Amino acid sequence: MASINILKFGVSSPSDTSPLNQLKAAGFSPHDILAVIGKSEGNGCVNDFSRTLSSRVWEPQIPRSAVTVFSGGTEGVLSPHVTFVVSDRSTTGLRAAVGRTRIIEPHEIGTSVQAFEVASSIQSILKESGVAIDQVRLILIKCPLLTSEKVEIIKSSGMPPVTTDTYESMAKSRYSSALGIAIALGELEEDGLHEAMWSQPCWSTKASCSSGAELEDCHILIIASDSSPGGLRAISGYMSDAIDARAITRLLEQVDRESGHVLQVFAKAEADPTGKIRGNRHTMNTDSDIHSTRHARAAVGGLLAGLVGETRLYVSGGAEDQGPPGGGPLCVVYRVAP
């Protein structure tokens, strides 16, 4: 597991790779890149081709061992940008490791098979890197979804798809990946997976999963604290609901106590499945014009941007098993003076 630095730059479009020049100006080479995490201005749904475009232009520019996580949807005040996770020869206080699962077959997407594959891959990465579970601050995963073509492939093979609704498959894939993270981090026992899949949902405090049609396997990024001294820190928490400002201010208060500067915030957002927030009805789940994930990103993105004072934040929609229902996990990465 490499000592890392984190840098972020705005982009003019999903195909804009000019941040590589800014990365070089900061003293890093493309060969140092472990992960590129992007927010693009697509709709974040099944047909969000901005994610595919971003992955196609970025992947030839970075090492084959690096991973990409492109999340569509910069509704409201959120600004399109990319975040680089790069290996750093100095001791920074943070470490990261990346990896991938095997290809997830169409009939496995959104099932316990995907969850176990994610869990196994994370466990292998942690073992090889020597990182303890309690050092992990965030596990970011990009996972596949079901397209109409994949649904037909499953049907023609005589197997039932987990769903025939391609949009719903995004949620099921995110949920399976998050359960895999929960197993790997000891938040869920393996023998409790079946119950968690169907009747007794659980949630992980360190999971951030998004799905897309631009990949067939799961890309995995693990960010962990390093016991060695350094100027970078990462702290985690979760929002209980979409207006839980106190959750982020608690984390920002810790940053302030250390006279730190926020580098990036990673957050998940979802519309409360009960249809209410603190007893009041919301319409995110019943809007026929705009998907609920887009509403949630805009609401949570605006809240976080106002509190942090920055619009280039990673806010991803759909938080199934990632924080409590209607809420979502938070991870703040910041720098302190040496």
Secondary structure, DSSP 8 states (H G I E B T S, - for coil): -EEEEEEEEE-SSTT--THHHHHHHTT--GGGEEEEEEEESS-SSTT-HHHHHHHHHHGGGS-TT-EEEEEE---TT---EEEEEEE-SS--SEEEEEEE-----GGGTTSHHHHHHHHHHHHHHHHHHT--GGGEEEEEEEEE---HHHHHHHHHTT---S-S-HHHHHHHHHHHHHHHHHHHTTSS-GGGHHHHHHT----BSSEEEEEETT-SS-EEEEEEE-SS--SEEEEEEEESSTT-HHHHHHHHHHHHHTT-EEEEEEEEE---TTSEETTEE--TTT-SSS-HHHHHHHHHHHHHHHHHT-S--EEEE--TTBSSTT-EEEEEEEE---
